[in-house]
């Protein structure tokens, strides 16, 4: 199993920024460089996790969704999607998808639920392989709505890889009533800081493409955005009275939308 420990990996950098312990020197170095360029670098991962949990609870409790396809899972950081979904629907079905070997090594943490939970080693860049895999086809019922989760993953897909086509292909396979939940880094509020972070990752062989609000909205083409629409993460259905972090500190948009 080649973990590519000589260069940073987004999932491990993310884990380091969350205060986890699953990372290597290259990941720590990239994260610390990013913090020097943008002192708020620890805020987006934290807000992403909070948004994911709020969105899954909303989908399960208010939209009745009990099937979830989480692509770009990353290293487990409980409570995970199945913990939240199965707290509402004990039999909820969840398929986690990631291509990083170290995520696979920790996959057992993702498979301790009370419902049907599977892990698939596959890449977002190959939607057909995901959709046609036994893990997906045997776990999810495509005659009923499915929630597609793309949390903090598309900003690691360059324009040359046509991320909009990837999302469209995944959505085309899902039945009406399915939902897309997506979060994405933006440089709208702190362009110089995020340009510097992007350059740090580029020099180490990692694509990072922060996108503007119109570019992120485009991922939801043909879908019905759920109120309050696309927001900086803390503003999407907050569940705390604590003052939110500033837009510049968060720099991540998120939304949930329904497929008609």
VONU-620744 format. One record per residue (C-alpha): x, z, y. Coordinates in steps of 0.2 Angstrom, whole numbers, padded with zeros to 4 digits, always signed. Example, Ala and Ser with C-alpha at 12.3 -4.5 7.8 and 13.67 -1.06 7.14 Angstrom:
BEGIN
+0062+0039-0022;+0068+0036-0005;
***
This chain:
BEGIN
+0000+0000+0000;+0008-0006+0016;+0003+0005+0030;+0014-0004+0043;+0021+0013+0050;+0033+0004+0061;+0020-0002+0073;+0005+0006+0080;-0013+0004+0073;-0028+0006+0084;-0037+0018+0071;-0021+0029+0070;-0019+0029+0089;-0037+0033+0091;-0035+0048+0079;-0020+0054+0089;-0030+0054+0105;-0044+0063+0097;-0032+0077+0092;-0031+0072+0074;-0016+0072+0062;-0017+0055+0054;-0004+0045+0063;+0015+0040+0063;+0028+0040+0076;+0024+0022+0082;+0006+0027+0085;+0011+0043+0094;+0023+0033+0105;+0010+0020+0109;-0003+0033+0113;+0009+0043+0124;+0014+0027+0134;-0004+0024+0136;-0007+0041+0143;+0007+0039+0156;-0001+0023+0162;-0018+0030+0161;-0019+0049+0162;-0038+0048+0156;-0033+0039+0139;-0040+0054+0129;-0057+0052+0137;-0063+0036+0129;-0061+0041+0111;-0070+0057+0114;-0084+0049+0123;-0085+0035+0110;-0088+0048+0096;-0101+0057+0106;-0110+0041+0110;-0109+0036+0091;-0118+0052+0086;-0131+0051+0099;-0135+0033+0095;-0136+0036+0076;-0147+0051+0079;-0158+0040+0090;-0159+0026+0078;-0163+0037+0063;-0175+0049+0072;-0184+0038+0084;-0182+0020+0077;-0184+0025+0059;-0168+0017+0053;-0161+0023+0037;-0148+0009+0034;-0131+0008+0043;-0117-0005+0042;-0102+0003+0052;-0088-0010+0054;-0072-0004+0061;-0075+0014+0054;-0058+0021+0058;-0051+0037+0052;-0065+0050+0047;-0069+0062+0061;-0084+0073+0055;-0098+0073+0058;-0098+0054+0053;-0112+0042+0053;-0119+0047+0036;-0119+0065+0041;-0130+0062+0056;-0141+0049+0048;-0144+0059+0032;-0148+0075+0042;-0164+0065+0047;-0166+0054+0032;-0158+0062+0017;-0158+0046+0007;-0150+0036+0021;-0139+0022+0016;-0122+0019+0024;-0108+0006+0021;-0092+0009+0031;-0080-0006+0033;-0062-0005+0038;-0047-0015+0034;-0033-0002+0037;-0025+0005+0021;-0024+0022+0029;-0043+0022+0032;-0045+0018+0013;-0034+0032+0009;-0045+0044+0018;-0061+0036+0012;-0066+0050+0001;-0071+0060+0016;-0084+0046+0020;-0092+0047+0003;-0098+0065+0002;-0116+0062+0008;-0132+0066+0000;-0138+0048+0001;-0130+0032-0004;-0113+0030+0005;-0100+0016+0001;-0084+0011+0008;-0078-0007+0009;-0060-0013+0013;-0064-0029+0024;-0060-0036+0041;-0072-0039+0055;-0064-0056+0057;-0072-0062+0040;-0091-0058+0042;-0095-0068+0027;-0084-0057+0016;-0093-0042+0022;-0110-0048+0021;-0108-0055+0003;-0098-0040-0004;-0106-0030-0018;-0104-0014-0008;-0115-0021+0005;-0127-0031-0006;-0130-0017-0018;-0132-0003-0005;-0142-0011+0009;-0159-0019+0008;-0159-0034+0019;-0178-0035+0018;-0178-0020+0029;-0170-0016+0046;-0152-0012+0047;-0142-0004+0061;-0125-0013+0064;-0112-0002+0072;-0098-0010+0081;-0090+0005+0090;-0074+0003+0100;-0068-0011+0089;-0072-0028+0098;-0059-0024+0112;-0046-0027+0098;-0053-0045+0095;-0045-0058+0106;-0055-0072+0115;-0046-0084+0103;-0055-0076+0088;-0072-0079+0096;-0079-0061+0095;-0096-0067+0101;-0097-0079+0086;-0092-0064+0074;-0106-0053+0081;-0119-0068+0080;-0115-0071+0062;-0117-0053+0057;-0134-0052+0067;-0140-0068+0059;-0140-0060+0042;-0150-0045+0047;-0169-0045+0047;-0180-0043+0063;-0181-0025+0068;-0162-0022+0065;-0152-0015+0079;-0135-0018+0086;-0125-0002+0093;-0109-0007+0102;-0096+0001+0113;-0082-0008+0122;-0068-0004+0134;-0069-0011+0151;-0057-0013+0166;-0071-0013+0179;-0067+0004+0186;-0048+0006+0183;-0041-0012+0182;-0023-0008+0185;-0022+0007+0172;-0031-0003+0159;-0020-0019+0162;-0005-0007+0159;-0012+0000+0143;-0016-0018+0137;+0002-0023+0140;+0009-0008+0131;-0001-0013+0115;+0003-0032+0117;+0022-0028+0117;+0019-0019+0101;+0009-0033+0093;-0008-0026+0095;-0022-0037+0104;-0032-0027+0117;-0045-0036+0127;-0054-0025+0139;-0070-0035+0146;-0081-0034+0161;-0099-0029+0161;-0106-0047+0160;-0094-0050+0146;-0100-0035+0136;-0118-0039+0140;-0116-0056+0132;-0114-0048+0115;-0132-0043+0116;-0139-0061+0119;-0155-0063+0111;-0158-0045+0108;-0169-0032+0117;-0159-0019+0125;-0166-0001+0122;-0168+0009+0138;-0157+0013+0147;-0148-0003+0143;-0129-0005+0145;-0121+0010+0152;-0105+0019+0154;-0106+0030+0138;-0110+0047+0145;-0125+0039+0154;-0133+0033+0138;-0146+0046+0133;-0135+0061+0137;-0139+0077+0127;-0130+0089+0138;-0132+0096+0156;-0113+0096+0158;-0107+0085+0172;-0101+0068+0164;-0083+0062+0166;-0081+0049+0179;-0084+0030+0176;-0065+0027+0178;-0060+0040+0166;-0072+0034+0153;-0071+0015+0155;-0082+0011+0140;-0099+0003+0140;-0111+0006+0127;-0129+0001+0122;-0141-0001+0108;-0152-0016+0106;-0166-0022+0094;-0167-0039+0085;-0184-0046+0088;
***
